[in-house]
Amino acid sequence: QTESTVEAEKMKGKIGEDDKKSIIYKVNETLSWLDANQSAEKDEFEHQQKEIEKVCTPIITKLYQGMGGAPGAGGMPDFSGAGGAPGAGGGPDAGSGGR
């Protein structure tokens, strides 16, 4: 989903080429890791999720701030399920009762 957002026609010219390359590289790197480590432990999947978020979240946030929109609106990628780790979302719906 992140890669398709970066590649989307409406994003052309709104995201810098270096940022786009960074996201695509990290997404491809993570997908390769996932292919090679399908039996990894939950914490390993969570680590991969955090690593991709470190790269993607600041870029996507900067993009949406520049467009005048709030993150989470208009097709913002949802990283809560990235990495396939059950319950790895960390958001209010991740079993914490919203606290």
Salt bridges, closest charged atoms under 4 A:
GLU7 OE1 - LYS20 NZ 3.87
ASP19 OD2 - LYS62 NZ 2.91
GLU29 OE1 - LYS26 NZ 2.72
GLU46 OE2 - LYS42 NZ 3.76
GLU51 OE2 - HIS47 NE2 3.87
GLU51 OE2 - LYS54 NZ 3.08
